[in-house]
């Protein structure tokens, strides 16, 4: 089974937690054991798993990405001017695999699934594939 999800980002750089949406789909499909892939089909966004307990982690990650990949760099040649967004998305990656056991995503106590926007605000999509 494959499901397409839509979301709206509100900022240029943003980490949007999608864990509950993904878990609800797993439950809806009565999946007890297996794995899923969460995939982002955009070149300036990605999917990661990281801490979901302390919002400062998201803040710090986005700030550090900006330090490593500044939005404006005088040597960038990409005419859209969003090379930093492409760099951040490539660093995060386009997908994550997650084990499902007993009908639940096998995530650590403090882990959540995030859609990472690096060129917003935009209407975006991501997919979940049950394996």
Helices and strands as residue ranges (DSSP letters): E 2-8, E 14-17, H 19-28, E 34-39, E 45-51, H 55-68, H 83-92, E 95-101, E 104-105, E 111-117, E 123-130
